């Protein structure tokens, strides 16, 4: 079986190719793990080519221990002392970071493994961060990872606009057939976020060659709640 090198590994190997500036924010959760088993935030904290300023944690928190729909507070990462900004707080406004939070970083990096279905909130956290970074003029770097349910098949209806929510923020089918990097490009180009976006592609994955071509065609799918 051919080895797949994730976008995270490629970024860590050549950070100056992808990261602008020295001050980095990182959107992560427990799936953000390097091939040596260490969390990506440990590698970012130790890296000599940039400085990890803050961590952004989605639903369930940085460590994934908070229950579904439970508010998560801000905090400090114990092993590194890096501040943690919760993106799943006490109200809907907390789901999108304030532009002021981007004032002390040069680049925001997103490295979370998606599941291939629209139901998980992490891809919408990505989209919300992209919107904020567009307003703040901060580049977004997305480390691509494989779609675990093959990334080829597309199944299910599209979500109607009156049924949009944080588990269906855009008109995506239940099984969207995209990697997180492809989703980022879809958010940027088709949804119209238009932030300064760089996707760090994988190597060895069948989908990795598609990032510079067309996105998954979902335009013909029926709408549904």
Secondary structure, DSSP 4 states (H G I P E B T S, - for coil): -PPPBPHHHHHHHSHHHH--SSEEEEEE-TT-B-TTS-BHHHHHHH-SSSEEEEEEE-TTTTTT-SPTT-----EE-TTT--EEEESS-SSGGGGS--GGGGTT-SEEEE-----SBTTSTHHHHHHHHHHHHHHHT-EEEEE----TT-SS--EEEEEPGGG-BTTB-SS-EEE----HHHHHHHIIIII-----EEEE--BS-TTGGGTTSPPP--TTSPEE-
